[in-house]
């Protein structure tokens, strides 16, 4: 159940991110705003964790609480830096988008290849992850594409939707296989000719 919940949460986050990128790809300094949002993602959990440790009584704190303080402080500083100096990360963020598409495309390609027999994967299932992988490679390799920020953002948003489409295909295929395994086989009635010898024996005994 935890694995399903994590996969579902990941797909929902990527779906929302794809929709937002498609809707706002033409906004000026979209990567700067994206860097600020990512900074907030790092900042808020770190602040919440540090507050929880601070308000907890000293006797109730464990060694794990103290071990988590250092990563929380690091996330807090990194989040603040991304929010205050967001323009420093726009080029890095654009590079990370291309890397993300390559990783997501390869992930589904490998999973489909490994599951092609057990899940009865059809050839057209590979179309969406191949497009995601191709867009990631092109956004990293073509300078003309890298120079067009809005195009990269739009392609990333579309590819995130394609990623979710492939995840949905895999989920349907997994459910179909599980249903076939758990469904009890239907017993067919015995042929009539199999019953004839026994009936003949009984008739002979009566005579």
Backbone as CSV, one residue per row, in Angstrom:
resi,resn,N_x,N_y,N_z,CA_x,CA_y,CA_z,C_x,C_y,C_z
1,UNK,0.815,-1.206,0.000,0.000,0.000,0.000,0.852,1.261,0.000
2,UNK,1.989,1.235,0.702,2.839,2.413,0.725,3.410,2.692,-0.655
3,UNK,3.772,1.614,-1.373,4.335,1.804,-2.703,3.317,2.427,-3.637
4,UNK,2.073,1.928,-3.564,1.023,2.489,-4.413,0.786,3.942,-4.080
5,UNK,0.772,4.287,-2.772,0.506,5.661,-2.359,1.617,6.591,-2.832
6,UNK,2.876,6.140,-2.727,3.990,6.971,-3.173,3.929,7.177,-4.685
7,UNK,3.644,6.109,-5.430,3.532,6.241,-6.880,2.399,7.180,-7.257
8,UNK,1.279,7.049,-6.566,0.145,7.920,-6.863,0.479,9.364,-6.555
9,UNK,1.126,9.605,-5.415,1.498,10.977,-5.046,2.476,11.557,-6.063
10,UNK,3.450,10.763,-6.493,4.416,11.230,-7.485,3.728,11.592,-8.802
11,UNK,2.814,10.728,-9.237,2.113,11.002,-10.497,1.238,12.240,-10.404
12,UNK,0.593,12.434,-9.253,-0.260,13.619,-9.079,0.589,14.889,-9.110
13,UNK,1.740,14.865,-8.419,2.619,16.046,-8.405,3.127,16.358,-9.809
14,UNK,3.558,15.330,-10.540,4.060,15.556,-11.899,2.942,16.001,-12.834
15,UNK,1.728,15.491,-12.611,0.596,15.926,-13.426,0.291,17.401,-13.199
16,UNK,0.253,17.813,-11.946,0.009,19.225,-11.633,1.136,20.109,-12.169
17,UNK,2.375,19.639,-12.034,3.504,20.408,-12.555,3.409,20.551,-14.072
18,UNK,3.018,19.482,-14.764,2.869,19.555,-16.217,1.786,20.531,-16.635
19,UNK,0.652,20.506,-15.940,-0.442,21.427,-16.266,-0.018,22.868,-16.038
20,UNK,0.673,23.119,-14.916,1.123,24.487,-14.615,2.123,24.973,-15.660
21,UNK,3.056,24.113,-16.062,4.040,24.520,-17.068,3.389,24.813,-18.410
22,UNK,2.372,24.033,-18.782,1.681,24.276,-20.055,0.895,25.585,-20.004
23,UNK,0.266,25.856,-18.879,-0.553,27.066,-18.764,0.286,28.335,-18.717
24,UNK,1.476,28.266,-18.107,2.256,29.482,-17.863,3.598,29.483,-18.599
25,UNK,3.724,28.683,-19.668,5.018,28.605,-20.353,5.428,29.934,-20.974
26,UNK,4.457,30.790,-21.318,4.773,32.063,-21.950,5.004,33.201,-20.986
27,UNK,4.911,32.935,-19.696,5.112,33.985,-18.695,6.586,34.382,-18.661
28,UNK,6.877,35.682,-18.674,8.287,36.098,-18.586,8.920,35.619,-17.276
29,UNK,10.182,35.221,-17.363,10.928,34.738,-16.194,10.237,33.557,-15.517
30,UNK,9.696,32.645,-16.331,8.985,31.498,-15.768,9.922,30.614,-14.955
31,UNK,11.187,30.499,-15.395,12.131,29.678,-14.650,12.504,30.318,-13.311
32,UNK,12.510,31.645,-13.262,12.779,32.325,-11.995,11.677,32.016,-10.995
33,UNK,10.425,32.086,-11.463,9.315,31.735,-10.584,9.353,30.260,-10.213
34,UNK,9.754,29.423,-11.160,9.883,28.008,-10.845,10.932,27.754,-9.783
35,UNK,12.055,28.486,-9.863,13.096,28.346,-8.844,12.585,28.781,-7.475
36,UNK,11.764,29.821,-7.449,11.194,30.275,-6.173,10.239,29.243,-5.589
37,UNK,9.459,28.613,-6.452,8.548,27.572,-5.970,9.338,26.389,-5.404
38,UNK,10.386,25.977,-6.106,11.220,24.884,-5.608,11.893,25.277,-4.294
39,UNK,12.324,26.544,-4.206,12.892,27.018,-2.945,11.901,26.925,-1.807
40,UNK,10.635,27.253,-2.077,9.602,27.129,-1.047,9.377,25.681,-0.656
41,UNK,9.501,24.775,-1.631,9.351,23.342,-1.341,10.441,22.865,-0.383
42,UNK,11.651,23.391,-0.531,12.726,23.054,0.399,12.549,23.774,1.740
43,UNK,12.075,25.012,1.686,12.034,25.856,2.873,10.959,25.415,3.864
44,UNK,9.747,25.197,3.383,8.622,24.960,4.292,8.785,23.695,5.137
45,UNK,9.123,22.532,4.535,9.308,21.347,5.404,10.429,21.533,6.420
46,UNK,11.505,22.230,6.014,12.613,22.451,6.950,12.169,23.311,8.130
47,UNK,11.410,24.365,7.861,10.922,25.237,8.939,9.995,24.465,9.868
48,UNK,9.084,23.678,9.293,8.143,22.896,10.117,8.897,21.922,11.005
49,UNK,9.894,21.251,10.448,10.656,20.284,11.240,11.409,20.971,12.381
50,UNK,12.065,22.086,12.086,12.826,22.778,13.122,11.912,23.294,14.232
51,UNK,10.725,23.769,13.875,9.770,24.233,14.893,9.311,23.072,15.770
52,UNK,9.046,21.917,15.133,8.607,20.745,15.900,9.673,20.298,16.880
53,UNK,10.935,20.309,16.454,12.023,19.912,17.355,12.202,20.952,18.460
54,UNK,12.033,22.227,18.119,12.256,23.286,19.107,11.194,23.275,20.200
55,UNK,9.931,23.044,19.831,8.857,23.086,20.830,8.758,21.777,21.621
56,UNK,9.399,20.720,21.138,9.354,19.455,21.861,10.209,19.548,23.119
57,UNK,9.724,18.924,24.181,10.462,18.956,25.452,11.812,18.255,25.287
58,UNK,12.792,18.748,26.015,14.155,18.218,25.875,14.219,16.728,26.193
59,UNK,13.418,16.283,27.174,13.442,14.864,27.530,12.821,13.995,26.446
60,UNK,11.945,14.582,25.603,11.258,13.805,24.570,12.037,13.751,23.268
61,UNK,13.084,14.541,23.137,13.874,14.536,21.911,14.762,13.299,21.858
62,UNK,14.856,12.735,20.676,15.691,11.557,20.465,16.913,11.927,19.632
63,UNK,17.805,10.953,19.483,18.999,11.192,18.666,18.625,11.411,17.202
64,UNK,17.527,10.787,16.750,17.083,11.003,15.368,16.631,12.438,15.151
65,UNK,16.023,13.028,16.170,15.611,14.429,16.050,16.816,15.342,15.839
66,UNK,17.876,15.098,16.607,19.071,15.932,16.475,19.794,15.663,15.157
67,UNK,19.746,14.410,14.685,20.373,14.100,13.401,19.653,14.783,12.247
68,UNK,18.362,15.008,12.377,17.607,15.660,11.317,17.731,17.170,11.293
69,UNK,18.348,17.750,12.344,18.468,19.213,12.404,19.396,19.721,11.308
70,UNK,20.537,19.036,11.110,21.505,19.506,10.115,20.923,19.499,8.695
71,UNK,20.281,18.402,8.219,19.651,18.466,6.895,18.560,19.521,6.811
72,UNK,17.820,19.717,7.902,16.764,20.728,7.891,17.347,22.133,7.748
73,UNK,18.449,22.396,8.445,19.107,23.708,8.317,19.645,23.888,6.900
74,UNK,20.215,22.807,6.328,20.692,22.885,4.948,19.563,23.161,3.970
75,UNK,18.426,22.467,4.141,17.277,22.732,3.282,16.732,24.130,3.454
76,UNK,16.757,24.622,4.696,16.309,25.986,4.952,17.191,27.006,4.237
77,UNK,18.501,26.852,4.337,19.426,27.790,3.680,19.317,27.699,2.164
78,UNK,19.225,26.478,1.646,19.120,26.315,0.196,17.807,26.890,-0.323
79,UNK,16.714,26.659,0.420,15.430,27.220,0.006,15.439,28.738,0.018
80,UNK,16.028,29.320,1.047,16.122,30.785,1.101,16.949,31.331,-0.055
81,UNK,18.055,30.649,-0.359,18.914,31.109,-1.459,18.168,31.052,-2.790
82,UNK,17.406,29.976,-3.015,16.669,29.863,-4.268,15.559,30.904,-4.369
83,UNK,14.965,31.258,-3.269,13.888,32.250,-3.294,14.427,33.670,-3.444
84,UNK,15.561,33.950,-2.798,16.108,35.313,-2.839,16.905,35.548,-4.114
85,UNK,17.726,34.567,-4.508,18.557,34.665,-5.705,18.076,33.689,-6.772
86,UNK,16.799,33.758,-7.095,16.209,32.790,-8.027,16.824,32.881,-9.418
87,UNK,17.267,34.091,-9.820,17.839,34.258,-11.159,19.125,33.462,-11.337
88,UNK,19.787,33.099,-10.238,21.012,32.307,-10.336,20.732,30.876,-10.783
89,UNK,19.495,30.419,-10.598,19.182,29.015,-10.821,18.365,28.773,-12.080
90,UNK,18.065,29.828,-12.863,17.204,29.613,-14.021,17.884,28.733,-15.073
91,UNK,19.190,28.959,-15.299,19.905,28.105,-16.248,20.035,26.680,-15.750
92,UNK,20.312,26.536,-14.442,20.415,25.199,-13.864,19.070,24.491,-13.921
93,UNK,18.000,25.221,-13.665,16.670,24.626,-13.689,16.306,24.149,-15.086
94,UNK,16.680,24.920,-16.091,16.420,24.495,-17.466,17.196,23.218,-17.796
95,UNK,18.423,23.120,-17.322,19.215,21.901,-17.520,18.591,20.714,-16.790
96,UNK,18.107,20.959,-15.579,17.479,19.888,-14.808,16.200,19.382,-15.468
97,UNK,15.492,20.258,-16.179,14.291,19.822,-16.891,14.637,18.783,-17.955
98,UNK,15.713,19.054,-18.704,16.131,18.092,-19.716,16.566,16.775,-19.104
99,UNK,17.328,16.848,-18.007,17.763,15.631,-17.324,16.561,14.863,-16.784
100,UNK,15.573,15.594,-16.247,14.378,14.948,-15.722,13.633,14.181,-16.804
101,UNK,13.507,14.766,-17.986,12.806,14.092,-19.081,13.552,12.831,-19.519
102,UNK,14.869,12.900,-19.567,15.652,11.722,-19.938,15.452,10.609,-18.909
103,UNK,15.485,10.962,-17.626,15.331,9.962,-16.564,13.938,9.353,-16.605
104,UNK,12.903,10.188,-16.755,11.532,9.675,-16.781,11.293,8.790,-18.000
105,UNK,11.815,9.211,-19.147,11.654,8.394,-20.346,12.348,7.052,-20.223
106,UNK,13.587,7.058,-19.717,14.321,5.801,-19.542,13.648,4.900,-18.512
107,UNK,13.103,5.494,-17.460,12.439,4.708,-16.428,11.302,3.878,-17.010
108,UNK,10.431,4.526,-17.789,9.300,3.798,-18.359,9.754,2.828,-19.454
109,UNK,10.754,3.205,-20.240,11.240,2.302,-21.273,11.772,1.004,-20.653
110,UNK,12.580,1.122,-19.606,13.146,-0.057,-18.956,12.050,-0.889,-18.299
111,UNK,11.107,-0.207,-17.634,10.025,-0.942,-16.967,9.172,-1.707,-17.974
112,UNK,8.855,-1.078,-19.087,8.039,-1.743,-20.102,8.789,-2.913,-20.730
113,UNK,10.094,-2.747,-20.950,10.878,-3.845,-21.513,10.929,-5.038,-20.564
114,UNK,11.093,-4.769,-19.276,11.156,-5.846,-18.304,9.801,-6.508,-18.089
115,UNK,8.717,-5.774,-18.345,7.367,-6.286,-18.071,6.612,-6.660,-19.332
116,UNK,7.285,-6.687,-20.479,6.554,-6.878,-21.728,5.886,-8.249,-21.812
117,UNK,6.451,-9.250,-21.153,5.856,-10.582,-21.188,4.818,-10.768,-20.088
118,UNK,5.151,-10.357,-18.870,4.234,-10.570,-17.750,2.988,-9.705,-17.858
119,UNK,3.113,-8.487,-18.384,1.969,-7.587,-18.509,1.387,-7.558,-19.918
120,UNK,1.971,-8.356,-20.827,1.508,-8.394,-22.214,1.505,-6.984,-22.823
121,UNK,2.673,-6.334,-22.739,2.822,-4.963,-23.216,2.777,-4.944,-24.738
122,UNK,1.990,-4.038,-25.287,1.903,-3.861,-26.735,2.947,-2.846,-27.193
123,UNK,3.270,-2.879,-28.480,4.323,-2.025,-29.004,4.031,-0.538,-28.866
124,UNK,2.763,-0.152,-28.997,2.454,1.288,-28.947,2.557,1.861,-27.531
125,UNK,2.727,0.993,-26.515,2.950,1.488,-25.161,4.271,2.255,-25.059
126,UNK,5.218,1.930,-25.946,6.541,2.561,-25.894,6.556,3.950,-26.539
127,UNK,5.475,4.342,-27.202,5.486,5.597,-27.949,5.667,6.801,-27.036
128,UNK,4.864,6.898,-25.978,4.938,8.063,-25.080,6.293,8.173,-24.383
129,UNK,6.819,7.107,-23.762,8.147,7.257,-23.133,9.260,7.549,-24.126
130,UNK,9.145,7.055,-25.365,10.151,7.389,-26.369,10.117,8.874,-26.702
131,UNK,8.920,9.452,-26.777,8.805,10.891,-27.031,9.382,11.695,-25.874
132,UNK,9.120,11.258,-24.635,9.669,11.954,-23.468,11.191,11.906,-23.495
133,UNK,11.745,10.731,-23.767,13.203,10.587,-23.841,13.780,11.439,-24.957
134,UNK,13.140,11.455,-26.112,13.631,12.242,-27.241,13.613,13.732,-26.930
135,UNK,12.528,14.218,-26.305,12.461,15.639,-25.950,13.549,16.009,-24.944
136,UNK,13.826,15.114,-23.998,14.887,15.394,-23.036,16.255,15.475,-23.689
137,UNK,16.527,14.549,-24.599,17.825,14.556,-25.292,17.962,15.810,-26.160
138,UNK,16.888,16.168,-26.883,16.943,17.353,-27.746,17.122,18.637,-26.939
139,UNK,16.442,18.726,-25.796,16.575,19.940,-24.979,17.965,20.079,-24.385
140,UNK,18.678,18.977,-24.223,20.048,19.034,-23.719,21.071,19.224,-24.834
141,UNK,20.768,18.707,-26.032,21.769,18.670,-27.092,21.691,19.861,-28.044
142,UNK,20.511,20.439,-28.235,20.358,21.506,-29.221,20.480,22.874,-28.559
143,UNK,21.493,23.646,-28.888,21.624,24.998,-28.308,20.452,25.901,-28.665
144,UNK,19.927,25.766,-29.896,18.805,26.617,-30.298,17.585,26.368,-29.434
145,UNK,17.380,25.103,-29.054,16.243,24.781,-28.191,16.477,25.257,-26.770
146,UNK,17.713,25.144,-26.294,18.026,25.610,-24.943,17.858,27.120,-24.830
147,UNK,18.096,27.839,-25.907,17.966,29.290,-25.859,16.517,29.743,-25.817
148,UNK,15.583,28.879,-26.190,14.159,29.214,-26.145,13.564,28.630,-24.863
149,UNK,13.534,29.439,-23.830,13.084,28.963,-22.526,11.628,28.535,-22.572
150,UNK,10.784,29.334,-23.228,9.357,29.017,-23.259,9.098,27.679,-23.959
151,UNK,9.870,27.384,-25.006,9.696,26.103,-25.707,10.083,24.938,-24.822
152,UNK,11.191,25.072,-24.099,11.630,24.009,-23.196,10.592,23.780,-22.102
153,UNK,10.043,24.863,-21.567,9.041,24.744,-20.507,7.780,24.066,-21.045
154,UNK,7.353,24.454,-22.250,6.162,23.848,-22.849,6.385,22.363,-23.118
155,UNK,7.537,22.002,-23.692,7.845,20.593,-23.944,7.894,19.789,-22.647
156,UNK,8.455,20.387,-21.606,8.511,19.692,-20.320,7.116,19.431,-19.777
157,UNK,6.238,20.419,-19.876,4.864,20.227,-19.408,4.144,19.139,-20.175
158,UNK,4.293,19.124,-21.498,3.649,18.088,-22.316,4.213,16.715,-21.970
159,UNK,5.527,16.638,-21.791,6.149,15.351,-21.482,5.718,14.834,-20.110
160,UNK,5.484,15.718,-19.161,4.997,15.266,-17.861,3.600,14.674,-17.974
161,UNK,2.773,15.219,-18.863,1.459,14.624,-19.113,1.614,13.260,-19.784
162,UNK,2.554,13.150,-20.728,2.804,11.854,-21.369,3.312,10.831,-20.352
163,UNK,4.106,11.281,-19.402,4.573,10.384,-18.333,3.398,9.820,-17.554
164,UNK,2.442,10.680,-17.207,1.265,10.213,-16.481,0.413,9.292,-17.335
165,UNK,0.344,9.558,-18.640,-0.411,8.683,-19.536,0.202,7.282,-19.559
166,UNK,1.524,7.203,-19.618,2.199,5.904,-19.593,1.987,5.206,-18.256
167,UNK,2.026,5.961,-17.154,1.775,5.369,-15.836,0.367,4.791,-15.762
168,UNK,-0.600,5.486,-16.377,-1.964,4.979,-16.399,-2.062,3.694,-17.211
169,UNK,-1.372,3.638,-18.337,-1.350,2.417,-19.143,-0.779,1.246,-18.340
170,UNK,0.316,1.485,-17.649,0.930,0.425,-16.857,0.007,-0.025,-15.732
171,UNK,-0.671,0.918,-15.103,-1.589,0.581,-14.017,-2.738,-0.288,-14.525
172,UNK,-3.290,0.051,-15.677,-4.375,-0.746,-16.251,-3.888,-2.142,-16.605
173,UNK,-2.689,-2.240,-17.176,-2.131,-3.555,-17.516,-1.893,-4.392,-16.262
174,UNK,-1.386,-3.781,-15.179,-1.156,-4.513,-13.935,-2.469,-4.985,-13.327
175,UNK,-3.497,-4.146,-13.365,-4.797,-4.561,-12.835,-5.388,-5.697,-13.652
176,UNK,-5.212,-5.654,-14.960,-5.745,-6.723,-15.803,-5.087,-8.057,-15.479
177,UNK,-3.760,-8.018,-15.247,-3.053,-9.256,-14.914,-3.461,-9.752,-13.527
178,UNK,-3.561,-8.855,-12.540,-3.972,-9.265,-11.197,-5.376,-9.842,-11.194
179,UNK,-6.267,-9.260,-11.979,-7.635,-9.761,-12.044,-7.667,-11.151,-12.664
180,UNK,-6.835,-11.375,-13.659,-6.804,-12.697,-14.296,-6.236,-13.750,-13.353
181,UNK,-5.290,-13.342,-12.472,-4.681,-14.298,-11.547,-5.638,-14.644,-10.414
182,UNK,-6.324,-13.625,-9.868,-7.191,-13.848,-8.714,-8.535,-14.438,-9.084
183,UNK,-8.971,-14.319,-10.328,-10.272,-14.833,-10.719,-10.213,-16.358,-10.797
184,UNK,-11.099,-17.066,-10.070,-11.045,-18.534,-10.086,-11.466,-19.071,-11.433
185,UNK,-10.808,-20.140,-11.913,-11.178,-20.702,-13.211,-12.563,-21.343,-13.160
186,UNK,-13.280,-21.249,-14.245,-14.619,-21.816,-14.357,-14.496,-23.266,-14.765
187,UNK,-15.037,-24.168,-13.935,-14.967,-25.588,-14.235,-16.013,-25.948,-15.275
188,UNK,-15.557,-26.575,-16.314,-16.470,-26.997,-17.370,-17.040,-28.365,-17.032
189,UNK,-18.317,-28.621,-17.382,-18.913,-29.921,-17.080,-18.209,-31.047,-17.821
190,UNK,-18.208,-32.196,-17.216,-17.558,-33.352,-17.828,-18.291,-33.759,-19.080
191,UNK,-17.580,-34.166,-20.105,-18.244,-34.607,-21.330,-19.134,-35.808,-21.070
192,UNK,-20.161,-35.926,-21.900,-21.131,-37.005,-21.729,-20.493,-38.355,-21.936
193,UNK,-19.544,-38.435,-22.894,-18.938,-39.724,-23.184,-18.123,-40.260,-22.024
194,UNK,-17.625,-39.320,-21.119,-16.887,-39.787,-19.956,-17.788,-40.494,-18.952
195,UNK,-19.084,-40.185,-18.984,-20.019,-40.793,-18.059,-20.584,-42.105,-18.574
196,UNK,-20.466,-42.364,-19.865,-21.091,-43.541,-20.453,-20.535,-44.848,-19.919
197,UNK,-19.220,-45.029,-19.779,-18.718,-46.297,-19.263,-19.256,-46.636,-17.888
198,UNK,-19.301,-45.618,-16.977,-19.817,-45.871,-15.644,-21.280,-46.273,-15.679
199,UNK,-22.057,-45.605,-16.553,-23.479,-45.936,-16.684,-23.650,-47.324,-17.233
200,UNK,-22.774,-47.698,-18.186,-22.865,-49.030,-18.778,-22.566,-50.102,-17.746
201,UNK,-21.572,-49.841,-16.859,-21.231,-50.795,-15.824,-22.398,-50.995,-14.870
202,UNK,-23.059,-49.878,-14.493,-24.194,-49.970,-13.595,-25.330,-50.777,-14.242
203,UNK,-25.564,-50.604,-15.528,-26.612,-51.369,-16.224,-26.285,-52.831,-16.245
204,UNK,-25.004,-53.198,-16.438,-24.605,-54.589,-16.436,-24.809,-55.251,-15.087
205,UNK,-24.542,-54.455,-14.002,-24.725,-55.002,-12.657,-26.201,-55.261,-12.373
206,UNK,-27.095,-54.381,-12.866,-28.534,-54.578,-12.643,-29.029,-55.799,-13.361
207,UNK,-28.476,-56.096,-14.534,-28.912,-57.277,-15.251,-28.428,-58.550,-14.524
